[in-house]
Amino acid sequence: MKRRRRAPRGKSKPAAAAPAPAGMSIAAFGRDRNVDEKAVRKAIASGRIPAACVGLSSTGRRQVIADVAAARLAWDANAAKLPHAPAVDGERTSLSEASRQATMERFRKLRIENDLREGRVVDVRAAKREAFESARIIRESVLNLPARIAAELAAETDPAKVFARLDDALREALGDAADRLEAAGE
């Protein structure tokens, strides 16, 4: 193993400036753009930084940014574009906005569940079912009326008695329907 000779301390000449590298390392480009090296590698892989701006180092072992000026221009031009994320309602949203919307949906759901539990709101399916049953009870009560009193009305010749019998029969049918509805509601 050879030993290197040290230059004398007192009378040394200033070292010549190292020649400027032909490119910039990916890590250095990331520091230049205030991002992580991974972000720069992803930008190269996705095409945000064109392949023409990327080359190999002088040793040929590592990727470097060969055309720094063009890479900076490409980075700045593509920085405003949003990443390829799924669109929500036709618009892209940030993570914080998506979190806010999810929290608001959970809040609405809890409020509805609490209102339902406290009896301030009614389940739509239950209300539709009850409305259907109510309409069925009323319809049957009224439509069964002619079959029950048709013979009586056919035998009656006095219009006042026919009117009175129809009035009584309708009131009786609707009262019966009201009783059935009240029993069904309990």
Buried (B, 14 or more C-beta within 10 A) or exposed (E): EEEEEEEEEEEEEEEEEEEEEEBBBBBBBBBBBEBEBEBBBBBBEEEBBBEEBBBEBEEEEEBBBBBBEBBBBBBEEBEEEEEEEEEEEEEBBEEEEBEEEEEEEEEEEEEEEEEEEEEEBEEEEEEEEBEEBBEEBBEBBEEEBEEEBEEEEEEBEEEEEBEEBBEEBBEBBBEBBEEBBEEEEE
